[in-house]
Amino acid sequence: MYDYLIVGAGLFGSVFACEAAKRGKSCLAIDRRSHIAGNIYTEDVKGIQVHRYGAHIFHTNDKPIWDYINNFAEFNNYINSPVARYKDELYNLPFNMNTFNRMWGVKTPAEAQAIIKKQRAETGIKKPRNLEEQALFLAGRDIYTKLIKGYTEKQWGMDCRELPAFIIKRLPIRFVYDNNYFNDRFQGIPFGGYTRIIEKMLAGIEVRLNTDYFDFIKRNPHAAAKTVYTGAIDEFFGYKYGALEYRSLRFETEELPVENYQGNAVVNYTGSEVPYTRIIEHKHFEFGRQPDTIITREYPAAWERSLEPYYPVNNDKNNELYEKYKTLAEERGDMIFGGRLGQYKYLDMDKVIAAALDAVTLL
């Protein structure tokens, strides 16, 4: 019936469907959720674009990708500048001179570097063996204790000494007064939210929501010549070699009768005494001036098969397991696996678009 069955109407599947349709291919997109756009889904509530699955800030250094996404939306000039709260102390992120001034009262890069160098030497660490040692080696004890340890252990549900060092191998430490979290040249939030982008990509393409792939394919085994699959690769193969590990999230969203709740789009809570990792105030992504506001508390959660998998746990054990599933996938001439679940890696939005465009070039 179709040239391509697109499983998942998120960013990867929608870019692929859009570009395949331009090439004259017939596509059917299905999604088990009740809406399109996957995890970048935004919903208009009282004029505020609510990021239902966590904050998504588009950023890239890839101008062709920036030009591509701007075909579907106009972006504002939002700069991601999160704030970290440790007990009653507030710090700027990423770690920069504003952070160090608040932490130690220093005013020059040389003073900050001297403190970090001294604290690094006190650890005696030469070759970090785990995340805790890596953080101490890079940033010193004060920053680790206040801004890394509690947040990371909540996020991953494990002691920092049990986590691999590579998770924060490229921990950003900047000796300038600059709160811009990303170094990328292009950055912003689309006016009117991300869902509009996906709507434009899928214009003219048949979409069926509330549709589970496995139920659908049992009833329609010959629905398409090829399948683009953006679900979990281990689930597709029936967990033949065992289940890959993920971390999940739980979102608690609340409407408040105040104009401004926290003064910033994202505030991270780095202490272990607070059960959530951050609070998002959605209106600040688009500089909103609505009389009310909407906030979302983000709680990390252990993943089980009934929950949504958000973050692949890319340690050696899981990467080796994924390679086995990747080999099975490569043996399927009628399948394309894409997205963070299909490729078992966390991907920024620009990388998802680039991967989908690359997949289309093989048609």
C-alpha positions as CSV (number, residue, x, y, z in Angstrom):
1,M,0.0,0.0,0.0
2,Y,2.8,2.4,0.9
3,D,6.5,2.8,0.0
4,Y,7.3,3.6,3.7
5,L,5.8,2.9,7.0
6,I,7.1,5.5,9.5
7,V,6.9,4.2,13.0
8,G,7.0,7.3,15.3
9,A,5.8,10.8,14.3
10,G,8.6,12.5,16.2
11,L,11.4,14.5,14.7
12,F,13.3,11.7,12.9
13,G,10.3,10.1,11.4
14,S,8.7,13.4,10.4
15,V,11.8,14.7,8.6
16,F,12.2,11.4,6.8
17,A,8.5,11.3,5.8
18,C,8.6,14.9,4.6
19,E,11.7,14.4,2.5
20,A,10.6,11.0,1.2
21,A,7.2,12.5,0.1
22,K,9.1,15.3,-1.8
23,R,10.8,12.5,-3.7
24,G,7.4,11.0,-4.7
25,K,7.3,8.3,-2.1
26,S,4.1,7.3,-0.4
27,C,4.3,7.3,3.4
28,L,2.1,6.3,6.3
29,A,3.2,7.6,9.8
30,I,1.9,5.9,12.9
31,D,2.4,6.7,16.5
32,R,1.3,5.0,19.7
33,R,0.8,8.4,21.4
34,S,-2.3,10.5,20.9
35,H,-0.3,13.3,19.3
36,I,2.5,14.0,16.8
37,A,5.9,15.5,17.5
38,G,7.2,12.9,20.0
39,N,9.2,14.3,22.9
40,I,9.4,17.7,21.3
41,Y,5.6,18.0,21.6
42,T,4.5,21.4,22.8
43,E,0.9,22.3,23.7
44,D,-0.7,25.7,23.9
45,V,-2.1,26.3,27.4
46,K,-3.4,29.8,28.0
47,G,-1.2,31.2,25.3
48,I,1.9,29.4,26.8
49,Q,3.7,26.8,24.8
50,V,4.2,23.9,27.3
51,H,7.0,21.5,26.7
52,R,5.3,18.3,27.8
53,Y,8.4,16.1,27.8
54,G,11.0,18.5,29.2
55,A,12.8,21.6,27.9
56,H,13.9,21.5,24.3
57,I,16.2,24.3,23.1
58,F,17.3,24.1,19.5
59,H,21.0,24.7,19.1
60,T,23.5,23.9,16.4
61,N,26.7,24.9,14.7
62,D,25.5,23.3,11.5
63,K,24.3,26.1,9.2
64,P,22.6,23.8,6.6
65,I,20.6,22.2,9.5
66,W,19.8,25.6,10.9
67,D,18.6,26.8,7.4
68,Y,16.6,23.6,7.0
69,I,14.7,23.9,10.3
70,N,14.0,27.5,9.6
71,N,12.0,26.4,6.5
72,F,9.3,25.3,9.0
73,A,9.5,28.0,11.7
74,E,10.8,31.3,12.8
75,F,13.0,31.1,15.9
76,N,13.4,33.7,18.6
77,N,16.7,34.7,20.3
78,Y,16.3,32.7,23.5
79,I,19.6,31.9,25.1
80,N,19.8,28.9,27.4
81,S,21.1,30.2,30.8
82,P,19.9,27.8,33.5
83,V,20.3,28.6,37.2
84,A,21.4,26.0,39.8
85,R,19.9,26.1,43.3
86,Y,21.8,24.3,46.1
87,K,19.8,24.7,49.3
88,D,19.4,28.5,49.5
89,E,22.3,29.3,47.2
90,L,21.9,30.2,43.6
91,Y,24.6,29.7,40.9
92,N,24.8,30.3,37.2
93,L,25.4,27.5,34.7
94,P,27.4,26.4,33.0
95,F,30.4,26.8,35.4
96,N,31.8,30.2,34.6
97,M,33.2,33.2,36.3
98,N,29.7,34.2,37.6
99,T,29.6,30.7,39.3
100,F,33.1,31.0,40.7
101,N,32.4,34.5,42.0
102,R,29.3,33.3,43.9
103,M,31.1,30.2,45.1
104,W,34.4,31.7,46.3
105,G,34.2,35.5,45.9
106,V,36.9,35.5,43.2
107,K,36.9,38.2,40.5
108,T,39.6,37.1,38.0
109,P,40.1,33.9,36.0
110,A,43.6,33.5,37.7
111,E,42.0,33.4,41.1
112,A,39.4,30.8,40.1
113,Q,42.0,28.7,38.3
114,A,44.2,28.7,41.4
115,I,41.4,27.4,43.6
116,I,40.4,24.7,41.2
117,K,44.1,23.7,40.8
118,K,44.6,23.5,44.6
119,Q,41.4,21.4,45.1
120,R,42.4,19.1,42.3
121,A,45.8,18.6,43.8
122,E,44.3,17.8,47.2
123,T,42.4,14.9,45.7
124,G,45.5,13.1,44.6
125,I,43.6,11.8,41.5
126,K,45.8,11.2,38.5
127,K,43.5,8.9,36.3
128,P,39.8,9.2,37.2
129,R,38.1,5.8,37.4
130,N,34.5,6.9,37.9
131,L,32.3,10.0,37.6
132,E,33.1,11.2,41.1
133,E,36.8,11.2,40.5
134,Q,36.3,12.7,37.1
135,A,34.3,15.6,38.5
136,L,36.8,16.2,41.3
137,F,39.7,16.1,38.9
138,L,38.0,18.6,36.6
139,A,36.3,21.0,38.9
140,G,37.4,20.5,42.5
141,R,35.5,19.5,45.6
142,D,33.3,22.6,46.1
143,I,31.7,22.5,42.7
144,Y,31.4,18.7,42.8
145,T,29.7,18.7,46.2
146,K,27.3,21.6,45.6
147,L,26.5,21.4,41.8
148,I,27.3,17.9,40.5
149,K,26.9,15.1,43.1
150,G,23.3,15.4,44.1
151,Y,21.9,16.3,40.7
152,T,23.8,13.5,39.0
153,E,22.9,10.8,41.5
154,K,19.2,11.8,41.2
155,Q,19.4,11.9,37.4
156,W,21.0,8.4,37.1
157,G,19.7,6.7,40.3
158,M,23.2,5.7,41.2
159,D,26.1,6.7,43.4
160,C,28.6,8.9,41.4
161,R,31.3,6.3,42.3
162,E,29.4,3.7,40.4
163,L,28.9,5.8,37.2
164,P,31.5,5.9,34.4
165,A,33.8,8.9,34.1
166,F,32.9,9.5,30.4
167,I,29.5,10.9,31.4
168,I,31.1,14.3,32.3
169,K,34.4,13.9,30.5
170,R,33.7,17.2,28.7
171,L,32.3,19.1,31.7
172,P,32.1,22.8,30.5
173,I,34.3,25.0,32.7
174,R,34.7,28.6,31.4
175,F,36.8,31.3,32.8
176,V,34.7,34.1,31.4
177,Y,31.6,35.9,32.6
178,D,29.2,34.1,30.2
179,N,26.0,32.2,31.2
180,N,25.2,30.9,27.7
181,Y,25.0,27.2,28.3
182,F,25.7,26.3,24.6
183,N,28.6,27.3,22.5
184,D,26.7,26.8,19.3
185,R,26.4,29.7,16.8
186,F,22.6,29.2,16.3
187,Q,20.2,28.9,19.1
188,G,16.5,29.6,19.9
189,I,12.9,28.4,20.4
190,P,10.4,28.3,17.5
191,F,7.6,30.9,17.8
192,G,4.5,28.9,18.5
193,G,6.2,25.8,19.7
194,Y,7.7,22.7,18.1
195,T,4.4,20.9,17.3
196,R,3.8,23.4,14.5
197,I,7.1,22.4,12.9
198,I,6.0,18.7,12.8
199,E,2.6,19.6,11.5
200,K,4.2,21.3,8.5
201,M,6.5,18.4,7.9
202,L,3.7,15.9,7.9
203,A,1.3,18.1,5.8
204,G,-0.2,15.9,3.1
205,I,1.1,12.6,4.7
206,E,-1.4,10.2,6.3
207,V,-0.9,9.9,10.0
208,R,-2.6,7.5,12.4
209,L,-2.3,8.2,16.1
210,N,-3.0,5.8,19.1
211,T,-1.6,3.1,16.9
212,D,0.8,0.5,18.2
213,Y,3.2,-0.8,15.6
214,F,3.1,-4.4,16.7
215,D,-0.7,-4.5,16.7
216,F,-0.8,-2.7,13.4
217,I,1.7,-5.0,11.6
218,K,-0.1,-8.1,12.7
219,R,-3.2,-6.8,11.0
220,N,-1.3,-5.2,8.0
221,P,1.8,-7.4,7.4
222,H,2.2,-6.0,3.9
223,A,1.4,-2.3,4.6
224,A,4.7,-1.0,3.1
225,A,7.7,-2.0,1.2
226,K,10.1,-0.6,3.8
227,T,9.8,0.5,7.5
228,V,11.4,3.4,9.3
229,Y,11.4,2.4,12.9
230,T,12.1,5.0,15.7
231,G,11.0,2.9,18.6
232,A,13.3,0.9,20.9
233,I,15.5,-1.4,18.9
234,D,15.6,-4.1,21.6
235,E,11.8,-4.2,21.8
236,F,11.6,-4.6,18.0
237,F,13.6,-7.7,18.2
238,G,11.6,-9.1,21.1
239,Y,14.5,-8.5,23.6
240,K,16.3,-11.4,22.0
241,Y,19.6,-10.6,23.8
242,G,18.0,-8.9,26.8
243,A,16.7,-5.4,27.5
244,L,18.8,-2.3,27.1
245,E,18.8,0.0,30.1
246,Y,17.3,3.5,30.2
247,R,16.4,6.2,32.6
248,S,12.9,7.6,32.7
249,L,11.2,10.8,33.8
250,R,8.1,11.8,35.6
251,F,6.6,15.3,35.0
252,E,4.4,17.2,37.4
253,T,2.9,20.2,35.7
254,E,1.1,23.0,37.6
255,E,-0.7,26.2,36.6
256,L,-0.1,29.1,39.0
257,P,-2.0,32.4,39.3
258,V,1.2,34.4,39.3
259,E,2.9,36.2,36.4
260,N,6.4,35.1,37.2
261,Y,7.2,32.1,39.5
262,Q,11.0,31.7,39.4
263,G,12.3,34.3,37.0
264,N,14.1,31.9,34.6
265,A,13.0,29.1,32.2
266,V,15.1,26.4,33.9
267,V,16.2,26.2,37.5
268,N,18.2,23.0,38.5
269,Y,17.9,21.7,42.0
270,T,21.3,20.1,42.8
271,G,20.8,19.1,46.4
272,S,19.9,15.5,47.2
273,E,17.2,16.7,49.7
274,V,15.0,17.9,46.7
275,P,13.5,14.9,44.8
276,Y,13.2,16.6,41.5
277,T,16.1,17.7,39.3
278,R,14.7,20.9,37.9
279,I,11.7,23.2,37.5
280,I,10.8,24.5,34.1
281,E,8.7,27.7,33.7
282,H,7.6,27.5,30.2
283,K,6.5,31.1,29.4
284,H,10.2,32.3,29.7
285,F,11.1,30.3,26.6
286,E,9.2,32.8,24.6
287,F,9.4,35.8,26.9
288,G,5.8,35.5,27.7
289,R,3.8,38.2,29.6
290,Q,0.7,36.2,30.4
291,P,-1.0,36.9,33.7
292,D,-0.6,33.3,34.8
293,T,2.3,30.8,34.6
294,I,2.8,27.1,34.1
295,I,5.7,25.2,35.8
296,T,6.8,21.6,35.4
297,R,8.8,19.7,38.0
298,E,11.0,17.0,36.5
299,Y,11.5,13.8,38.5
300,P,14.0,11.2,37.3
301,A,12.7,7.6,37.6
302,A,14.0,4.1,37.2
303,W,12.9,2.7,33.9
304,E,10.7,-0.3,33.4
305,R,9.0,-1.5,30.3
306,S,5.7,0.3,31.1
307,L,7.5,3.6,31.3
308,E,8.8,5.9,28.5
309,P,12.6,5.5,28.0
310,Y,14.3,8.9,27.8
311,Y,18.0,8.5,28.4
312,P,20.0,5.5,27.1
313,V,22.5,4.2,29.7
314,N,25.5,4.1,27.4
315,N,27.9,2.2,29.6
316,D,30.1,-0.6,28.2
317,K,27.6,-3.4,29.0
318,N,24.7,-1.7,27.2
319,N,26.8,-0.5,24.3
320,E,28.0,-4.1,23.7
321,L,24.4,-5.3,23.9
322,Y,23.3,-2.6,21.4
323,E,25.9,-3.7,18.9
324,K,24.2,-7.2,18.8
325,Y,20.9,-5.6,18.0
326,K,22.6,-3.3,15.5
327,T,23.9,-6.3,13.7
328,L,20.4,-7.8,13.5
329,A,19.1,-4.4,12.2
330,E,21.7,-4.3,9.5
331,E,20.6,-7.7,8.3
332,R,17.2,-6.3,7.6
333,G,17.1,-4.9,4.1
334,D,13.6,-3.6,4.5
335,M,14.3,-1.5,7.7
336,I,15.8,1.8,8.8
337,F,16.3,2.3,12.5
338,G,16.6,6.0,13.6
339,G,16.3,8.3,16.5
340,R,17.5,8.0,20.1
341,L,15.7,4.7,20.7
342,G,16.4,3.2,17.3
343,Q,20.1,4.1,17.5
344,Y,20.4,3.8,21.3
345,K,22.1,7.1,21.9
346,Y,21.1,10.5,23.2
347,L,20.9,12.9,20.2
348,D,20.4,16.6,20.1
349,M,17.7,17.8,17.7
350,D,20.1,19.0,15.1
351,K,21.8,15.6,15.1
352,V,18.4,13.9,14.7
353,I,17.6,16.0,11.7
354,A,21.0,15.3,10.1
355,A,20.6,11.6,10.6
356,A,17.2,11.6,9.0
357,L,18.4,13.6,6.1
358,D,21.3,11.2,5.6
359,A,18.9,8.3,5.7
360,V,16.7,9.9,2.9
361,T,19.7,10.3,0.6
362,L,19.9,6.5,0.5
363,L,16.5,6.2,-1.1
